[in-house]
């Protein structure tokens, strides 16, 4: 930029070296032509229908899919200078800095956005009645995980996340763990027979809140909405990200706290939850924490496959949340899960003392062909190294 000619032509005064230095140093603080154009367009009535103004991406904040060519970009209708691409870029940068917090916030927003209106309208979700239903709100964690993954990692990360949803690399032990709630249900039925209580009729085992009582629709809704809807977010995203930094046990505690608070509106709209005595609530939250430990064990034992955790969640609800499971069966199943979680923690710490960490303390080992699913990198660029594991036991 030559600042000497305009100055000499306008003032007729000689140009000194000090003047040139001052102008070249501070000229960038003056409004640019781009700024003046934006202000001029904003002052014209109807100029934003549709509005086309120069791109305003700050340096270093342009998302991967944004236009990089110099040209004009359209802003949404009715959106002025305060609502532009820079705000979107700053929001995306915030999500990248705090992915887990962003996931929690979005999961609450999506789920509560369905549940709170039901409560405000006075609706009550009952077993075997498909409307009103809380089930669509259970998809909140899964949708939040997909959205945050897309912002933080782009298309490659979303593809890797979806592959983990359907992956089942469970050995015999992990498969038995995934279906273990059915054994809890069988043990509960035996206990009922021993104490000479009536065994619930079999149709009641397929009556659950918010879903029709027909067997196939009920199981399909339970698997997709309850199983993958919840576990795709709480284990597939929150547990996965948190245990990389804090280890599986601390990650399970943090996830359990967020998971328990997420259930709060259900105490207003679910008929089965509305009957809870306040003294029972500590037991409910203790059961959530125990379930988070068991699910972390199942998830890591299955190699990070969300399907195994979803299977455990679905079978657990069949054993504890149906019309047949109310009362004695639910109490037995919940007690077994709490005892199991305590045993897993004791065994994990004993194994750690022998320098043989379990999946609940050391995370899991990552095979070379799984690196792109857990740590996605751009296509065509090989990973720098293959991590030996997740959490405190694996680096």
N, C-alpha and C positions, 0 to 999 in steps of 0.2 A: 504494500500500500504506500503510495507516494503522497504524503501529507503536505509537502512544501508548495506545490503548485496551487491548490485551492487556497491556502493561507495567503500566499503572496498576491494572488489575483483579487482576493476579497479585501485585504487590509492595505496592500501596498507597502507593507513594512518588510524589512529584511528578515530572513530566516536564520536563526542561530542554531548551533548544535544542541543547546539546552532545550529549545522549543521543539526540535525534532524528536529528541529523546522523550519529552513529556507527552507529546501527542501519540507517539508509537506505543508508549507504555499504557496509557489510559483510554485509548480509543475504544478498546473492547468493552468498556463499561457503558458506552453510549448505546441507546436502543438500536438494535439491528433492523435491517429492512424486513426481516421475517417477523419481528415483534410488532413493528408498525403495521405490517399487512394484517396480522391477526387482530390487532385492536381496531383497525379500520373495518374489517369484515364484521366484527362483533357489533359495531355501531350501526350497521345497515339492517333495517327491519326485514325479516324473512330471508336473510342471507344464508341461513342454515337449513334450508328446505330444498334439496339436501345441501349441507355445507361442505365445501372443499377448501381446505387450508393446508399449508405446508406441514410436513411431518415434524413433530416436536419430540422425538425420542431423545432422552438424555444419553450422553456417551456411556457405553458399557451396560445400559439397561434394556437394550432392544431384545425382546424375546426371540427364540430360535425361529419361530414361524412368521415373524413380522417382515414387512416389505423393507428392502434395503435400498431400492432404487430411489433416486432423488425425485420426483414427481409429487403428486398431490394425493392425499388420503382423505377419505370421507369420514366425517364425524357423525354420530347418531343425530337424528332429527331433534331439534330443540336443545341441543347440547352446546353450551358456549365454551369460552376459553378455559373455564374451571374444570370442565369434564373433557379430558382429552387423553391422548395416548400415554402421556407421561404419568398420569394417575394410575392407569392400568399397569404400566411397567413398574411403578413403585409398589403396587399391591402384589404383583408377581414376585418381586424381589423379597418382600416381607414373607410370603409363603415359602420361598426357597430357604430363607434363614431359619424359619420356625415351622418345619413341615408337620411335626407331631401336634403342636399346639393348634395349627391351622386345621389339621384333621379333626381334632376333638371339637373345635368350634363349629366346623361345617357339619359334622355328624349330629351334634345337638340341634343345629339349626334345621337340618332336613327332617330329622325324626320328630322333633317337637313341633315343627311346622305342620305335621299331620295330626299329632296327638292333642295338642292344646286346643284347636278348634272343636274337637269332639268333646273335650271336657267343658269348654265354655258353653256349648250347646246342650249340655246335660246328658250326653250320650253315655251309655254303659255297654261295654263289650262283654258278651256272654258266650259261654261254651256252646258250640254247635250252631251259632247264629252268625252267618257271614256278614251281616251289617247291623250296626256300625262295626268296623274292624280296625284294629291297630296294626295289622300285618304290613301294609305298605310302608309304614314308618320304620319297620325293621330293616329296610333297604338303605337307610340313611348312612350307616357306617361304610357299606360297600361303595355307594356313590361318592361319598366323601373321599375314600381312599383312591378311587379312580381319578377324581378331579385333582387332588393334591399331587398325585403321581404324574399326571399330565403336565402340571405347571412346573414341577421340579425336575422332571426327567424327559419330558416330551414323549413322542410316539414310541420310541424304543423301550422306555421304562414302562409304559402302559402295556405293551405287548408282553414284557417279561412278567409283569404282575398278573396278567390274565392267565399266563401259562402256569403260574404257581397255584392259581385257584383250582385248576383241574388236575394238577399233578398228584399222582398217588404212587409214591415210592416207598410204601410201608412194608416192612418185613412182617414176619408172623407176630412178633411181639407188639409192634405198632398197630397191626390190624386188630389184635385182641383188645388192645387198649381202646381203640376207636369204637368198638361195639360193647365195651364193658358195662355200660348202663343197663343193657338187657340182662346181664347176670345179676345186677342189683335188683332189677324188677323181679326176677325169678326168686331171689332170696327174700324179697319182701312178701311175695305170695306164699312162700313156705312159712314165713313167720306168721302170716295171717291165719293159715291153716292150723298152726300150732297153738295159737291163742283162741282158736275156735270162733273166728269171725267169718262173716260171709264174704266170699270172693266176688268182686264186682263182675257183672256180666261183660262179655267180650266187646259188645258195641261201645261201651263207655271208654275203652282204651283208644278210641278214635274220635273222641269229642274233646276239642280244645278251643280255647277262646279265639274268636275272630275268624274261624274257618268252618266250612260246611262239615257236617258229620259223615259224609260219604268218604269211604276209605281212600280212594285214589286222589280226589281233589285235596283232601286233608293232608296226605303224605306229600304230594307235590308242592303245596303251599308251604308246608313245614320245612322241606328241604331247601327250596329256593329262597324263601323270605327269611325264615328263622335261622337256617343253617348257614348258607353262604352269605345272606344279608348281614348277619352279625359277625361271623367269623372272618369273612373277607376283609372286614375293617379292624376288629379288635385284635385278632391274631395275625392276619395277613399283612397288616400295615403297622399298627401301634406296637405290638409285641416285637415284630421284626425290626423296626427302626430303633426302639428303645433298648433292646438287648444288645445291639451293637456297641452301645456306649456304657450301659449300666449292668449288663449281664441279665440272664433270664429271670432270676428271682426278683430283683428290683424292678425290672420291666413288668413283671406280672403284678407287682404291688401297684405300680402307677396305673397300669391298664385297668386293674380291678376298681380303683377309686373312680376313674372316669366312667367305667362301665356301669358301676352301681349308681352314680349320680344321673346317668343317662336314663335310667329306669324311672326317675321320679314321677313324670306325668302318668305313668301306668297305674300308680296307686290311686289315681282319681278316676280313671276310665275303665279299668279292668275289674269286673265283678269279683274275680278270685283274689285280687290284691286289696280291694276295698275292705275286705273282712279281716285284714291283718290287725292284730292288736299292736299298739305302739311298743309294747315290751318284746314283740317278736322281731322288730326291725333290726336290732343288733345281730340276731341270728341270721336274718336274711343277708346282711352285708358280710357276715363271716362266711356264709355259704358262697357268696359271690367271690370272695377272696380265695377260698379253697378251690372253687371251680376254675379260677384264673390260673392257679398253680398246676392243676391237673391238665388243663388245656395247653399250657405252655409245654408241659412234658410230652403230651400227645403230638403237638405241632412240631417240636424239634426232633422227637423220635422218628416221625414220618418224613424227615428231611425237609421240613419247611412246606409241606403240602397242606394247603388250606382244607382240602377235601376231607382229610382225616379228622381235623378239628371240627368241621361242620358235621361229620357223621356222629362224633361223640355228642355234640350239642343236641342234635335231633333225637338221638336215642335217649339222652338224658331227659328231654322234655316229654317223651313218650312215657318214661318211667316215673315222672314227678309232676307233670303239669296237665295231665288229662283229667277228665271227670272221674275215671276209675282210680287215679293216683292220689286223689285228695285224702287227707287224713293220714292213716297209718303208713301207706305206701310212700307218700311224699316224705314223711318224717324219717323213715328207714333209709330211703335213697339219699337224702341230704346228709344224714349222719355218716353214711358210708363214704361219701365224697369228702367230708371233713377229715375223717380218719385217714383216708387214702392220701390226702394232701399232706397231712402231718408225717405219714410214713415216708412219702417221697422226699420231703425236706430232710428228714433224719438220714435216709439212705444217701441222699446227694452229698450232705456234708461229710458223712463217713467215707464216701468214695473220694471226695476231694482231699481228705487227709491222707489217703493212699495214693494221691497223685493220679487218680483215675476219675476225672470229673464226669458227672452224669449230664444228660441233656438239660437238667433243671439248673445246673450251675455253669457248665462250660459251654452251653449252647449246642452247636452241632458242627460237624465237619462238613466242608463244602467240596464237592467233587469238581474237577476241572470243567466238566460240561455244564455245571450249574452256575458258573461265575456270572454269565450274562443275565441269568434270571434274578440273581440277588444284587449284583453290582453292574447294571447295564451300562455299556459303553457304546459310543457311536459305531454304526456299522462300518466295517473295514479297518477299525482300529483295534489291535489286540490289547487285552488287559495287561497292565504292567506286571501284576503278580497275582497268584492264586492264594487268597486268604486261607489260613489253616482252620479257621472256625469263627464262630460268632461269640460275642460277649467276652467276659473276662478270661475264659479259659482258652479262647482261640484267637485272640488278636484283633 
